Amino acid sequence: MKKRNNKKNDVRLIKFTREGDLPPAAISLANTLYNKTGKWRSVTPVIDRDKCISCMICWKFCPDAAIKIVGGAPHIDLDYCKGCAICVEECPVKAIIAKEEKK
């Protein structure tokens, strides 16, 4: 394992050089395109197209990259949305609401 100190931000970069150096943890070796995590949701975000101003703040803050820009407007990909509702909280015009997921 190599450690490099970045003096500019005083942040350490840790790079594992072999598999045996990895910490014991549950990790996925697949990317998010493989791991469709949308079934984890308990709430579903819904965009009101009449209120949306396409500011893309929801896209910027989505931790799962579940919001795609299509035709200049945000669209939520429910295959990947975990229902964290960060987009609901960050929308400046309250164009996104969280609806309870029905199972």
SVG drawing of the C-alpha trace seen along z (x, -y; Angstrom):
<svg xmlns="http://www.w3.org/2000/svg" viewBox="-49 -28 53 39">
<polyline fill="none" stroke="black" stroke-width="0.4" points="0.0,0.0 1.4,-3.4 0.5,-6.6 1.0,-10.0 0.4,-13.3 -1.1,-16.1 0.2,-19.2 -2.3,-21.5 -5.3,-20.2 -3.5,-18.1 -5.4,-15.0 -3.9,-11.6 -4.4,-9.4 -4.3,-5.8 -3.7,-3.5 -3.9,0.3 -1.4,2.1 -2.6,5.6 -5.8,7.3 -4.5,8.4 -4.1,4.8 -7.8,4.1 -9.6,3.6 -12.1,6.3 -15.4,4.9 -18.3,5.7 -17.6,4.1 -18.9,4.5 -16.5,4.9 -19.1,4.0 -19.9,0.4 -23.3,-1.3 -24.5,-0.4 -24.4,3.2 -25.9,2.7 -29.5,1.7 -30.4,0.5 -33.8,-1.1 -35.6,1.7 -34.2,0.4 -36.5,-2.6 -39.2,-3.4 -40.1,-6.7 -40.1,-7.6 -39.1,-11.1 -41.5,-12.6 -40.7,-15.7 -43.5,-18.1 -42.7,-19.2 -44.8,-22.4 -42.7,-23.6 -39.2,-22.4 -36.9,-25.1 -34.2,-22.7 -31.6,-24.2 -30.0,-20.7 -29.4,-21.1 -31.1,-17.7 -28.7,-16.2 -25.7,-17.8 -26.6,-16.5 -27.8,-13.0 -25.4,-10.6 -26.3,-7.7 -26.2,-9.4 -29.8,-8.4 -30.8,-11.6 -30.2,-11.9 -30.5,-14.9 -32.7,-14.2 -33.6,-17.0 -32.3,-19.6 -34.5,-18.4 -33.8,-16.1 -35.3,-12.6 -35.0,-10.2 -33.9,-6.7 -35.8,-4.5 -33.6,-1.5 -30.8,-3.3 -32.7,-5.7 -32.5,-4.6 -35.1,-7.1 -32.7,-9.2 -34.8,-12.3 -31.8,-14.6 -33.2,-15.9 -36.4,-16.8 -34.6,-18.8 -32.2,-20.5 -34.8,-21.6 -35.1,-25.4 -38.6,-25.5 -39.9,-22.4 -40.6,-20.7 -39.8,-17.3 -41.9,-15.5 -41.4,-12.2 -44.2,-9.7 -44.4,-6.7 -43.3,-3.5 -46.1,-0.9 -44.8,2.6"/>
</svg>
